[in-house]
Amino acid sequence: MTTLAHLTTRDGARIAYRLDGTDGLPLLVLSNSIGTTLHMWDDDIAALSRHFRVLRFDTRGHGESSVPEGDYALERMGHDVLELLDALDVQRAHFLGLSLGGFIGQWLGIHAPQRIGRLILANTSPWLGPKEQWDERIASVLHAENLTETAETFLHNWFPAHLLDAHAPVVERFRAMLLATAPQGLAGAFAAVRDADLRPGLPRIQAPTLAIAGRYDTVTAASHGEQIAAAIPGAHLLVLPAVHLSNIEYPEAFARAVIGFLEN
């Protein structure tokens, strides 16, 4: 599949997705961060698709997926993934999620262990409280005239200063993704993070797990990755000298770690 396809979920949302790689290879699901689309993985596909059939999707509220009204629930986002697997007749898949995608991955590891082979949780956290800060962000996004200021905040949390100062093409690519995101999509996803506390369930995750953290990440600090790795039995931890988008800053090291872990 070289173009987008769509799945209509049981609650009526339309989830855009695409597949890369050869039929018959193990399936790897990629799940993106808030404010981005499946294209945040574009630079990773060449390496990953040599080893896996890669499933990417736009999280509800983002990209070419529909934008349901109201708050989104992490449980519903987890079921979006399970329904995609069901539609593709895949019983078990590896899962790699970054940031919000890592929240979804933790939920799947806790609540759908039979569907997850190996689990990679990148630049994420089991809990990002307090709730009040998310209520403020939700209100700000929904009432803003545009997303210019929101996009700037995201970019400064995602990229090192040298890339921001140089107006690097990759920064502009992510700026475009942010500006194209529906305010309701951001607000709905913010609510999912606000309401999520996965800490009690982490010890129940059975899937072999790799946590990847960014040493300079101010969104989901390296200590959050350490917390995940310490709580999940047998989990491994890799800390890269990155900010928040470790797959973008260190694509070769990131892909090498992912492939090595999944094929071990």
Buried (B, 14 or more C-beta within 10 A) or exposed (E): EEEBBBBEBEEEBBBBBBBBBEEEEBBBBBBBBBBBBBBBBEBBBEBBBEBBBBBBBBBBBBBBBBBBEEBBBBEBBBBBBBBBBEBBEBEEBBBBBBBBBBBBBBBBBBBBEEBBBBBBBBBBBBBBEEEEEBEEBBEBBEEEEEBEEBBEEBBEBBBBEEBBEEEBEEBEBBBEBBEBBBBBBBBBBBBBBBBBEBBEBBEEBBBBBBBBBBEEBEBBBBEBBBBBBEBBEEBBBBBBEBBBBBBBBBBEBBBEBBBEBBEE
